[in-house]
Amino acid sequence: MATTHDAHLPYVAPRPRRGTGTNMDPEVERVRKFARVLDTYMIDPLIGLLLPGAGDLLGSALGLYTVVLATRRKLSPVVIARMLLNLALDAVLGVIPLVGDLADIAYKANNKNIDLLVDPAHAGGRATRRDWLAVGGAVLVFVAAIALVIYVLHAVLSTIF
């Protein structure tokens, strides 16, 4: 039963079920499957093709799942910044009709973010002020990229309707 003190406990990654014979982290496997569906099975580019602009926003929102997991696991802020920049680039490239969808197929931002999540070289170290400034800059770039996609989508829809 949850208590009021549970909100203040540090995040602990779940353990694999007993008897599975593997050492795989279930959260990482869930995120890996999610990224595979979005990038490898080309759901992300397909959504962007069917819903120009809006699909790229949706793809970026879905891609934040990996970033949230990285944040919960207290990965280096620089890694989180790189993840946000991957999603921002994916959103900005994806807004260009057809060419952006081809770039979406080639770039695979979600798979890049999975690589950043599971690579042990990115796990360590205490974050410095400079690291947090990098994260702040990446958040601003991500927000600006999403705002640009919304602006372009609004401009196109205003012209059509």
N, C-alpha and C positions, 0 to 999 in steps of 0.2 A: 504494500500500500504506500502511495506517495505521501511524503510529508512536505511541509513548507520549506524544509531545509534542502530538499532535492535540487532546487534551482541553483543553489550555490556550489554544488559538487562539481569537480572537474569532469570533463568529458572523458569517458573510457571507451575505447573501441570494443565492439562485441567480440566474444570469442567464437571460434568455429564450433559447430555441434560436435559432440563426441561421436566417434565411430565413422566419421566421414573419410578418414584416411588422408586428409589434406590439411594443409596449414593455411588455407586461403581465408582471407578476411571477408566475411559476408557483405559488408558495406562496400568494399572496393569491388567485389565481384558484381554487385548490383549496379554500381556506377559504370563499370566496364561494359556490362550488357546494354545499359542505357546508351552509352556512347557508341557502341557497335550498331545499335538500331539507328541512331541518328546519322552517323557518318558512313559506316560500311554498307548498310542497306539503303543508304541515300534518302532517308526520310527527311533530313534537314534540307537538302537541296530541293527535294520534291515539294515540301511545304512552301519554300521560297518561290518556286516556279508557279505553283497554283495560287498563292496569295502574295503577289509581289509587295515587298515592303513589310506587310503585316506578318508574313511567314518568317521573315528574317528577325523580326522582333520576337516572335514566338520561339524561334530557334535559339536566340540569345537567352531568353528567359529559361528555357529548358537546360541550356548549358550552364546556368548558374548553380545547378544541383551539385556539380563537381566542385565548384568554388566554395560552396557552403560546407561541403564535407572537408575540404582542405582547411577551411577556417576553423571548424570544430576540432580538427586534429592539431591545430596550432602549428601548421606548416609555416615556414619562413614567409614573412610579408612580401619578399621579392618574388617568391613562387606564386603567391596569390596575385600579385600585380601582373606577372607574366600570363597567368590564366585569364585575367580580365582583359588584357591586351589582345590575347588570342580571340576571345569572343567579340571584342570591338572590331577587330580587323575582319572577322567573319561576317559581322553585321553590315559593315560599310561596303565590303566587296559584294555581298549578297543582294544589295539594293539595286544594283545595275542589272536590268533585265537580261536574261539569257547568259550574258558574259559573267555576271555575278553568280549565277547558278553553277556554271562550269567551274568558277573559282571555288565555290563552296564544295564541289566534288573533290577538287584537288587539295584544298587546304586542310580539311578535317580538323577543325579547332578542338572538337570534343576529344578526339583521340590524342591530340597533343597535350591536352589538359590531364588526361589519364596518365600519360607518361610522366608528367610533372608530379602527379599525386603519388605514384608508386615508387619513383626513383629515390632510393634512400639517401643519395647525395644531397637532395634538397631538404632533408628533414631537420638538420641541426642548426644550432646556434641561437643565441639570444638576439632578438631583433633590436636594431639600433634606431635612432631617430631618423637616420637617412633611409632605412628600410621602410619605415612608416610613411615617409614623404613619397617614396616610390609607389607605395600602395595608394596614397591619396591621389597622386598624379594619374595612376592607372584607373582609379575610380572615376576621376574627372574625364579622362579620355573615353572610358566606357559610356558614361552618361552622355557625353558630347556625340559619340557615335550613334547611340540610340536616338538622341534628339534629332540628329541629321536624318536618320532613317524616317522618323515620324514626320519631319518637315517635308522631305521629298514625297512621302506617301500622301500627305495632305495637299501638297502642290499638284500632284498628278490627279488626285481625286477631284480637287477643285476645278481643274481644267476640263476634266471629263464631264463632270456634273455641273 
